[in-house]
Each structure stands twice: as structure tokens, then as C-alpha cells.
Amino acid sequence: MKKVRTVNYAALLVTLIIAGARAHTAGGQAPPLRPDAPRPRWVNISPRWVSTNPNKPSFNFGFQAIAIDPHAPTTLYVGTCYQGLWKTKDGGRSWYRANTGTNGDVLNGGRLWSLAIDRFSPSTLYAANGYGSWDGRSDAQGIWKSTDGGTDWQQMLPPTSTVAQRTSLDVYEVVTDPYRSGHILVAFHSDWAGLGHPHPSGLLESTDGGATWIVHQAPRGWAGGNRYVFFLNNSATWLVGTQDAGYWRTADSGKSWHQVSRVGRQDGGGGIYRARNGVWYVGALTGLLRSADDGQTWIVVGPRPGADGYYTVIGDGRHLYAQTANGGFNTSGPNYYVWSPESDGVHWARYNDQLFRDGPMSMAYDPINHVIYSSNWDAGLWKLQTGR
């Protein structure tokens, strides 16, 4: 009698599902993320002395820019709105006000909406003191520099300087070159033309830590102010995000420019991230922008933000993280963080069930301890142990 072979169809189905998932991943597309799976939770590490009440002080936007020491990443700086610069050396367990020395009082009166560390000299820190000072000091705006870890400060763009008179003191962002010490770029909040100058706001560049400046005029097609600037894959390749004229790229230190996206940036903050596979991500008004060719072309990815855009995005080498935000007053919140595998970056899912009344203006990552930091305006300062 011929033996009849039986088939365990349940086991076969499971085998086929696993094989399909492996093939899907091998082809470069990660399997779907389950939004209901338990994940590490965000923890509030806000210094208790910093107010997040929008009315105390008046027009308070809470926590602003973040800068992390690349050589000792448990050392973190966070700028605040009218409440100075705060520093931790233990990953947020304890905090102290850093700006207690020369000119430190100036930083207590403005919005510290940009911070940048020279990765080759991490005690050197630059800050943009947005809107200056409540006490009316004429030199409160501009570019401030500390060479002792945030204690003492020096103005690098004095109001009487020729460069300041040709441009503006209303700085929006200072960014340091990750490939070369002392090389910094500066973008502006106000429109130079609105101040009586013949051109819209351009950029400043310094190769000696702010001692001298090169003025880069805006190319044809730029309008207004509200600019953010980023270094891409080398010292000469930059990306500029504008609110009204999209994103622009130069590969020759500002001699020539090309518009690479018509999607504008969200006003109020910004950040850029390069994934392990070389793909760049940046925030924008209608979603997150993704470029796989060093910023020459960009596509919109991620959940569409509605009335609120994305300021920034960060990754930990395995996953990307982002959330919508809108200047301290998220119009569509409270919202969740979203995430995507770095191997994907096109498909995003809800990270966990935590809700925030506003998303990040600025984010940073500690690659040694695998911690993400997120500065969420009046929603506080948060950290996530990613569990890598």
C-alpha cells in the first residue's frame, strides 16, 4: 500500500511568512513596525528651575537649542527662552546654569535658539541670542562665543563692525563644520533688505572661529529671512533651508547655488541627520525630506503634519525619530513621536503611546550610551534610552 504523505499546513504557512519577511528585508525594505509593541519611554529631564509656563516669563518658549559634547556625550547644553544656558555632565541627572561669567548675563535676556560646539575643541561653544535682551542692551544680539564650556562669553559680531552694518545682528543659526575646526556658518532671522540693504539675507562664513567674516550674498531666488544652514558631506557643500523659497544647495562654498526642493522649512528651528547608509533627512513644512544623493534631490516622506511641520529628525544608527512641532504652541497636538528603520526611512509608524503638547525644536544623540535628547519648547526637555 502506497504511503500517503501528510503536510502540516500551519507550519508551512509560518515558514513562508518568515521567508517572505526575510526576503523583504534583504531587498532593502524593512518589515512594518508594530505601533502597539512595548518600547522604552521618554523621560522628562527638564531642569526644575526652568519655567515652561508660556506667561512666566512673558512670551516664554521654554527649551530651545541643544548641543552635545562629541567627546563626552553625557555633557549636554540646552538653551532656554529668557532663562540662560543650562549644562549637565551626567546625562540630565543634575543641571547647573553655565553662563555665570563674563557677559553671561546677556544670555539670560534672549532666546538661545541656536547652539553649536566645535567638535575639535569641545570647550568652544557658539550661541545665537534671539531677540537680544529684555534690558535693551544694543549688543545682546549677534554671535556669542565661549571657549571655557559656556561660562564666559564674547561678542563675535559687534554692532559697530562693518560686517554687522552690512548684514544684521538678528542671527538665526550658527553651525560648526564637522570636518574642520574654526569653520562656522551663520544664517539670519531677519531680512537684510527689510533693514534697508539691497539684498535679502545671505550667510556669513568664518574660517577662524569668528575673528573675521566672509559675507555671502543671497542668490537670485531667495527672498526674506528665516534661514537655516547645514554642512553636508564636506566643508564646501552646504544646504540652506528657507521658509518661502525651499531648500538650496552649494558644492563650492557659496559660489553657486541650486534649488533642490520647493518645500520650505518650518519657521522656528531645524536639524539635519545623516543615517548610517548615507541618506540625509531634514525637517520641512509638509513632512520630512529625504535625500539619497548627498542633498541633490529630496523627496517628502513620513506622516503628513497638517498645520504643523517638522523642525528636525534624529537617529541612533538603527531607527529614525521625529515629531511635528509649531513654535511652542502645537496646533494639532498632543502628538506622538514617529519612527522608521534607518534602512527604510520612507515608511513611518507611531513610536509608542506617549503624547506631547509640542514636538522638538532641537534633538541630539549620545552614540556611546545610546540616548536621544529632545528639546520640546514649553513641553519640556526629554531623553530616550533607545536600548541599542
N, C-alpha and C positions, 0 to 999 in steps of 0.2 A: 504494500500500500504506500502510495506516494505521500511523503511528509509535507504538510501544509505549513508554510512559513507565516508566522504571525508578526504584525507590526504594531509597535507601541506608538500610536499616533500622537499622544500627548508629548512624549519625549522627543519625537521627531519635530513637532511644532516648536518646542523650546529651542532645539538645536538650530533650526532655520532662523528663528528670531535673533539668536546670538550671532550667528554667522552674518546675517544681514546688517546688524549693528556694527560689527567689526569692519565689514566692507565699507559701510557708510563713513565711519571714522577714518579709515585708511585713505579714502578719497579726499580728505581734507575738510569734510563737513562733520562737525561734532553732532552727537545724538542730542535730541531735545532735552532741555533742562526741566526737572520737575519742580514747580514752584512750591509744592507742599512739603518737600523734604526738609527735615530739621537742619539748620545751618547755624554757624556761630553768629552771635548777635552783636550789634553795635552797642557800645558802652559810652555813656556821656562822661567826658573828662574835662569839662569846662572849668577853668579856674573860678572858684566860688566868689572871688572879689569882682569879677567882670559882670556887669549888668547886661541882660538880654531883654530888658523892658524897652520897647520902642520909644517910650516917652521919658526915660531916665537913663542917660541924659536925652534931651530933645533930639529927635531925628536920629536915634540910635539904631545902627545896623549891626550891632553885636560883633561877631567874629569875622575877620576879613582874611587876609592872605596868610599862607603857611610857607615856611621854609624849613628844610630838614638838613642837618649836617650829614654830608655823604660819607664821612669817615667815622662818625659816631652817631648813627641814626636814631638813638634814643634821645638825642638832643634836638629839640624842636622849638621853633619860634612861631608865634601866632600874633598877627596884628589885630588890633581892635579898633572900634569906632569911638574916638574921643577918650580912650582909656589906656593908651600906651601899648607897649610891646611886651609880651609875656614869653617866658622861656622855661622849658623843662629839660632836665638832663636824665630823667628816668622814665621816659615814655609816657608822661602825663600823670604820674602818681603825685608829683608835687610841682608847684609852679612858683615863680617869682617875677616881679617886674624887672625887666632888663635895663631899660633906658633911664638909669639913675645918675648918669654922669653929665659931662659937658653937652649942652644943648638937648639933653634928654627930655626936658620939659616941653620942648617944641612938639615932640611926637605924641604928647598927651592930648594935644588940642585938635588933631586931624584924624582922618580916616586912613589907616595903614592898609591900603588896598593893593599894595604890591611889595613883596619882599623877595630878595634874591641873594644866594650865597655863592661866593667864588669857590668852586669845588677844589681848586688847587691851593686855596688859602682860606679854610672854612671859618676862621675868625673874622673874615671880611664879609660884611653884610650891607646890602643896599636897600633903601626903602623909599617909596613914594608916599608922601604925606598928603593925601587927598583933601582938597578944600582948605588946606593950611591950618589955621588956628583960630579958636574962638576969641582969643585975646587980641586979635587984629595984627599980629606980627606980620610985617610985609615979606619977610624971608622964610615964612613957615612952609610954603610950597616949594617944589623943586625936587632935587635928588639928594638924599641924605646917605652918608656913608659912615659905617663903624668898622674899625679894624681890631676891636677888642671884644668881639662877641656880643655887641649890642649895648654896651654901657655908654660909651662916649660917641658923639656924632658930629659930623662936619658937613656943611652945605657944599655940594659939588656944582651947583648951578646958581650962583649968586644973582639976585635980581638986577644988579648993576652990570653984569657981564654982557659982552656983545652978543654971545650966543643966546642968553635968556631974552634979550631985547629983540632978537631976530625970530625967536620961536615963542615959547611960553613957559611959565613955571608950573602950569597945570598938567603935571605928569600923570599918566595912567598906569604905565608899566615899565619896570626896569627888569631886564633879563640878562643873566650872565652866560657867557659862552661855555658850554661843557667841554670844549676841545682846547681852549686857550685861556690862560689866566689874564685878568685885567681887561678883557674884551667884553664890553657891555653894549646893549642896545636899549633905547628909550623910546617909548610911544606915548602919545599925548591924548588927554581927555578933551580939551577944548580945540576949537577950530582956529588955526593961526589966522585964517582970513577974517574970522569974526573979530579978531583983535586988531584989525587994520593992516595985516600983512597981505602980500599979493597972492599967496598960495594957501591951499588947505594944509592942514597939519601933516608933516612928514615924520622923519625919525631923526634921532641923534645916535651917533656911534662914538665910542671911545675905545682906544686900544691901550690906554694907560690908567685904567681904573677911575676915569672921570676927571683927570687933571687937564686934559684937552679934549675938544669935541669936533666931530665932523657932522655937518648939517646935511641931511639927505632930504631934498625937496620931494613933495608928493608927485607921483607920475600922473599923467593925464588919465582921468577916470576915477581918481579918488575924490571924495567930497567930504567936507565936515571934519569931525574929530572922532573920538571914541575908538581908538585903535589899540590892538594888542599885537605884539610881535613875538616870534618864536624862532630859535635856531632849529634847523632840520639836521641833515646828515653831515654837515661840515661847517666851518666858521663862516663861509661865504654864502651859504644857502639859507635864506630866511623865509618865513611865512608871516604875512600880515593879515589879520582879520579886521575888517571894517564893519560898522553897523549897517551902512547903507549901500556899500559897493562890493560886497562879497569878500572873498579871500584872494590874496595876491602873493606871488612867489618870485623871488630873485635868486639866481645862482651865481651872481657876480658882485655880491656886496652892495646891492642897490643901484648899480649902473643901469640895469634894465629890469623891467617888471612884466609879468604876465598874469592876467586874471585866471585863476584856476577853479573858482567856484563863484556862482552868483548868489549863493546862500550867505546871508550876513551872520555876524556873530551876535550873541546875546549881550546887551549892554550891562556892564557891572562886574565882570570877572572873566577869567579864562584860564585854560590849561591845555596842554598837549601831552600825548603819551605815545611812545613807540613800543609796540608789542615785540615779543621775542622773535617773531617771524619777520620783523622789519616793517610791519604795517603801522601807519600813523593814524591816530584818532584825535579829533578836536571837537569841542562843543560848537553848536550853532543854533539858530532860531527855530529851524524846522525839524531838528533831530540831531544825531551825531554824524559827523563827517568822517569818512574812512578813505585812506589813500594807500594803495599797494605799490606806488611807483615814486616814492620819495616826494610826495606832495605835488606832482604834476597834474594829477586828476583826482577828483574826490566824488564819492557817492554818499547819499544820505542813508543812514542805517538807524536801527533802534526804534523803540516806540515813539510815535509822533507826540510832541509835547503839548499840543493845543496852544493855549495862550502863553505858556511859559516855555522858554528854551532851555538848552543845556549850556552851562558855563564850562564844564570840564569833564574829564574822564581819566581813570587811573586803572592800572593793572598790577597783578602780583606775579606775573610770569605764567600763570595758568588761566586766570579769568580777568575780565574787564568789569569795571563797576562805574555806574553813573546814576544820576537822578536829576530831574528837572528842578529849576530854581528861578526865582524872579526878584532879586534885589531885596531880600528880607521879607517880602510880602507875596508869597506864592499864591497866585490867583486860582490855581486848580488843586491846591493841596487839601488835606495832607496826602503825601505821596510815598510810594515805596522806592527803594533802590532797585535798579535792574542790573542784570549781569549777563555775560556771554563768555564762552570759552575763547581764549586768545587765538586758538586755531580756527575760529569761526569769525566772530565779530559782526556778522550780518544778522543773525537771529538772536534775539534777546528775550529774557524772561524775568519775572519778578524774583528778587533775591530771597526775601522772607516776608513775614507778616508785619514787620515794624513800619510805622508810619511817621513821617516828619513834616512839620508845617512849612518847612522850606528846605531846599536842597543845597548842595555845596557850591560856594563861591570858589573854593580852592581845596585841592587834595594833595596828599603826599604819601609816599610808600617807603617803609623801612624794610629793605630786602634781606637784612640779617635776621631780624626777629619776625618777619612776615606780618607786619602790621600796617594797615591803611589808616590814615588820619583824614578827617573831613571837617571843614570849617563851614558851618551851615547858618551863617548870619545870626539872626535872633533865635534860631532853633538850636544853637549851641555848638560845641566842639566835640567830635565823636571819634572813637577808634574802633577798628575791627581787626581781631586776630584771625587771619584768614585760614590758619590751620594747614599750611603747606607742609 
